[in-house]
Amino acid sequence: MSSAHAIMAERAMLLVLDAECPLCRRAVHFVLRHARAPVYLASLHDMPARRLGEHFGADPGQLDSVWLVREGGLHRDSAALWRLAQGLQWPWRGLATLRWLPRGWRDGVYHVVGRWRHRLAPATGWSQQVGPHWVSRLDAATCRRLGLPLALVDDNSDSADTPQGE
């Protein structure tokens, strides 16, 4: 199977993050450079996060966590990060081996970094590379690629897909 077919065979990922966080922005740029699976982006402040929060019973107002939606499931904290690593190219995909560490250790480190995330990276804006990956609403095609029920399709939202902070 060619690499193009392997990428198409893999389900897409939706990374829901604090779009105002400089560390999160830098991480997104890194992920987009090294992703082998399609990546969508959304802010914890926007409608897709609210709709996903209602569906999964999670509160997008808790800005201490990144969410990863993949294959119909919502993953948070360190579980989101090692699953995200599975969608990266080698050698970065090797970071998924962190899943074998005890969850308490992984989540403990994750939450310490989360508390300091606004101070750990200099302020940065969004690059042009981010725009095509940004979703401001969930449409049928995006839900299918993420393995989400079509009941989450938001036909009433504004269709402008622009990252926060531009």
Number of C-alpha atoms within 10 A of each C-alpha: 6 6 9 9 9 11 15 13 11 15 17 23 24 24 26 25 23 24 22 18 21 20 21 20 21 17 12 19 14 12 19 18 12 17 20 22 20 17 22 21 24 26 23 25 17 17 19 24 23 18 18 21 17 13 14 12 11 16 13 25 13 10 16 18 21 22 29 23 22 22 17 15 11 20 20 17 20 23 21 18 21 20 22 25 23 18 24 21 15 13 9 14 18 13 16 17 12 16 14 9 10 9 14 10 11 18 17 13 13 18 16 11 15 21 13 11 16 15 13 13 14 10 13 14 15 17 12 8 11 17 15 13 17 20 23 21 22 23 18 16 12 18 19 16 18 22 17 22 12 14 11 17 19 17 11 7 13 10 13 10 15 15 22 17 9 7
